[in-house]
Amino acid sequence: MKNVKGFDIQFDFSGFKKIADLICFEGPLLSHYVSSKGDDYLFYWVDRDESDNRWMVLRVNLASLQKYMAGDVSLLELVGSPNDGYLYLVDIDNNISYHNVKLVQPADLPEDYLPAADSFYAFEPIPAEDADELMTYELTIPYKERSRFEDFLQKIGFPVSALKKVVSRAAVF
């Protein structure tokens, strides 16, 4: 695997839960995860050797993730301007052990680790088997119809308080 300039760090990925594989070809190439704190992360496969697969990991906000999945921004744009100003490279072995975690600036990535300029999303996500409760659905309700929609939810027995909790994570454009 390529030697990449960055800072060796300790980072605990154990609380991450896979939501979906966004791109697959003989295995996942891009996957969406959520941390135990509720932050969204993309894992992008970039390299391998005889024992490990290397993944680029970047934290994304929900609005950026939605724009990517709608085809409005490319994966290259997300990688080039990550939320935190940096991203992670992590090697994962066959036992799903995470090691060699590096904090990396996008400018220090090897050229062949970067997605193509036209890396716009054009696939269907494959939900993780155990991520049913974490799936995200998009619903647009005109503001003036909000109370009518809440009444409808109450009639069918949906807990409106749960919806308000979910809406706190919603992206606003």
N, C-alpha and C positions, 0 to 999 in steps of 0.2 A: 504494500500500500504506500501511497505517497506520504512523504514527510511534509507536514503543514505547519507553518508558523502559527503559534498560539500559546496560550497559557494552560498548563496542566492544572486541572481542578478536580475536586470531588463534587459530584452531583448525584442526588438520589432520585432515580427514575422509578423506584418501586411503587410509588403511589399513582403512577400514570395508568389510565384505562383507555384501551383502544376503542375508538368510536367506529371507525370505518377505514377500509383500504380504499383510497381514492383512485389510485392507478396500480394496475397489476399486469405483469407479464411474466409468467412462470414464477410467480410469487409477488409479494407487495413491493412496489417501487416508491409509493407515496402514501403515507397513512396519517390519519387524524387521531390525535390523542388528547385527553383532558387530564390535567394534573389533579391531585387531591385538593388543590386550592381553587379548582375550576378554571384554570388558564388553558387556553387552546394551544396546541403544539402540532406542527407538521414534522414528520420524520421522512426524510428523503434519502433513498439509498444512493450512495455515490461510489463505493469501492468495495473490494473484497480481497482476501487472500485465502490460504488453505484452511485457516481456522476461524476467521472473523468476517463479518460484514460491517462496513462502515456506513453510518447514517449521519446526515446533517440534520440537526434538530433546531427548529426556530419557533419561538413563541410568536403567535399571531393574535391580533384582536379579532373579535367576531365579525366586525364590519369588513376587515380585509379578507378573512376567510370566505365570507359570503360573496364579495366582489370577485375573488379568484374562482369560486365555483360557478358563478354566473358568467364567467368568461370575460369580465371587464378588466382584470389585471392578470399578468402572466406570473408564473412561478418564479421566473427570473427577477421580476420586479419585487416580489415578496422577499426573496433571498437577498437581493441587493439593498433592501432597506428594512431589516428586521425591526420589530417593535423596540427591542432593547439596544439596538445599535450593534449587536453582536449575535453570534449563533454558536451552536455547539457541534463538535464532531465527536462521535462516540462509536467505539468498536463493540459489537455484540457477538458473542460466540454462540455455538450451537446449543449451549445450556441456558441461553438467554441471560448471560451474565454481562453486565455493562462494565467496560473498562476503557482505559486510555481516553478519558473525557478531556477535551480541549475547548477552551473558550477562544473563538476565532473571529476576526474582523472579516466581513465579506470581501474586502479588497485583497486579503491574503489567501483566498481560496484558489486552488489550481483551476486552470481554465476548464479542464474536463470534469470538474465537480459542479460546474454551473449548468443550470437548465438552459435549453435553447431559448433564443430570443422570442420565438413564437410558441412558448410553452403555456398556452392558454388551455384552461380545463375544458375537455370535451368528452368526458366519460360519465359513467354512472357509478356512484360509490357502492361499495360492498360492505354492508354493516357488519361489525364484529358480532359474533354469536351471542355474547353476553352483554351487549351494549344497548339492548332495547330501551331501557329506562333513560338512556342518555341521548337518544336520537333527537335531532333538531328538525322541526318542521317550520316552514315559513307560512305565515298567514297575515294578510293585510286587512285590517278593519278600519274603515274611515272613522275618524275621531268622533264625528257626530252620531255614529252608530254604536259606539262603545257600550253605552248602558243597555241598549237593546240586545247586544251580543252577550253581555253579562247575565241578563235575564234568561236568555236562551240556555246558557250554560247551567244556570241554577235549575232550570226545569228538567234538564236531562241528568242532573245529579253530579255534574262536574264541579269540583271544589274551586271556586273562583279565587280563593286565597292561593292555591297552587299556581294558577295562571299568573297572578301578580308576582309571584316569586320568579317564575320563568321570564316574565317580561323585563324584570330587572337586568337580565343578561342579554336582552335583545339589542340589536344594532339599530341605530336611527340614522337615516341618510338625509 
